[in-house]
Amino acid sequence: MIYPEAKFSPGGDRYILVEFGNEMNLELNFLGQGLGAVIKQSAIKGVIETAPAFASILVHYDPDLIGYHDLVRELSTLINGLGSIEDIELPSRLFYLPCCYLDPWTRECVEDYQEKIHDKQSDPELVAELNGLSGVDELVRVHSGTEYWVASLGFWPGLPFMMPLDPRCRLTAPKYNPPRTWTPKGAVGMGGASTAIYPVSTPGGYQIFGRTPVPIWDTQASFPEFEQNICLFKPGDRVKFVPISEQEFIDTEKRVADKSYVYNVVDYQKFSVSQYKNWLNSIDTDKRF
Amino acid sequence: MMIEVIKGGLETSIQDYPGRIGFWNQGFPQSGPMDSWSFRLANLLVGNAAGAAGLECQLIGPSLKFTDDRVIAVTGANMSPSVNGVAVAMWQSIQVKSGDVLTLPFASSGARSYIAISGGIDSKPWLGSQSTFTKAGVGGVTGHAIKDGEVLPLADKVEVISRRVKPECMPELSKNKTWEIEVVAGPNDDWIDQAGQQRFLDSEWVLSAKSDRTGFRLDGPDWTFTDKAHNKAPEHGSEPSNIIDHGYPLGAINLAGQTPIILVSDGPSMGGFINPYTVISAAFWKLAQSRPGDRYQFKQVSVEEAQDLRRVLDKKCQMSSLTLIK
């Protein structure tokens, strides 16, 4: 649900978590991103930074400059002043990202976890089964059948948290218990209804079933995409996974290494909330294709 | 104007205070010294600004050779520092000469020592900070812990009057391997049932060896949850501790399945587990100085009390905590 009023909770002595609802939809993400933008514009005394997410925003503040309750009041005022999201139309880049689904590298990582930590069902099989799919081939078809909306960056530098824009491709997955201690760089996985790409080898809690050979963050600016920012994505971008074979993965990895790889990104489109909503109303969201 | 690293130690890294702030929304942690109390006092002892870049040493310290005359200071955990083999005092300004070798063998109590050098370390800031975030290979000189044979450039030295820290202004390390850690309830305390909240505050939690600057894993009893954690939309994930990915406060006690992990200086900014409690900033030095096997007892305080404790701590990190050496 979308909460009738935003919920405020303290995170220690210097953070406030603002929650707008407890489900995943574009509207809640626009509220989080929208509040982040107006906080920046209004320059509230004592606010250091914000981190918008799918349905919430975390606000980091300096308690020497503003108290908890005063900040809650300021944030409430800003939330009440947020305009309707129906009118939002914003530029949105679309990245075609190669992804080797059911790859040997994430499989090896899962097997390592099964052996050393917890004997769980393999990730792609588990996600396919829980979502009532016929098998891992259908998982690949469904997961790669939609554009993903980059709702936020976090967890690790440059990691995109994404939601599928086509509800017919919506999948859900449990998160690891306990988490993995390592994940291959470039692994693609899901937790809850969210899809993420691991920028480097890190611990992780998502079910993993694919891998991209393409860097999504780069401190050396090896490619033009990183000249403005070391992170490839920004909120409001879209990602479309293009299934590739193991051999194509290896070939692409080589082109990345010798810097001849060219990112496949288009940057002429705008995302219109009202048009998106009209389209949602025109399709049968319970169907798979 | 540099330091030659003879031995790097276990994990000695360049840090500044408060660290890399302003990039939480891209996933960059704050980094910086875990015990900023000891760190700031070390800098004040050598005439630097409290936040100037210095070294954080973990359990086993480095061996460093100076190439010019400098004033230095060592604070934090007691690693029995010596210069050219002669023991030197902690918590006070020390004059070293060109060619002198400072050695910090290992921590006999506490876990992290800090070395400040007059003028500070002169590495290139990255996203506004010199702090090393080793897991991503950024900050410091190389992006990693300092290594044997490496050279650390120093900034111009500053005039220093020798001082020491007043005993009442130093952090007091636990003598019985038990620490009282203050927490504020939230942001997701309403996912834990009454019994679970009571169990959290009444139990002793043991710091696991699987801990580092990204997270402190704790061993203890299992958690129990409210209805909210069990009956929820599938996009949260099916485990009770799963929530739609959201921003993590620094210091959050992040419940990954049944394993609580305190998110510390190099920790993740966002993720899909609940955070029932958050360790307050004024208690971070205690996390920094505890060792695997140490026990935590959590004490709940209000937001206002946590902010007061922060102010008390900040006051201790000022020149008024120092006294001249006669």
Interface residues (C-beta under 8 A of the other chain):
Chain A: S9 P10 G11 G12 D13 R14 Y15 L17 E19 N22 E23 M24 G36 I48 E49 T50 A51 P52 A53 F54 A55 S56 I57 L58 H60 P63 D64 G67 Y68 L130 S152 L153 G154 F155 W156 P157 G158 L159 F161 T172 A173 P174 K175 Y176 N177 P178 P179 T181 G191 G192 A193 S194 V200 T202 P203 G205 Y206 T219 N229 C231
Chain B: I21 G22 F23 W24 N25 Q26 G27 F28 W126 K135 A136 G137 V138 V183 V184 A185 G186 P187 N188 D189 K210 T214 K232 A233 P234 E235 H236 G237 S238 E239 S241 N242 I243 I244 D245 H246 G247 Y248 P249 L250 G251 A252 A256 G257 Q258 T259 P268 S269 M270 G271 G272 F273 N275 T278 V279 I280 S281 A282 V303 E304 A306 Q307 L309 R310 R311 D314
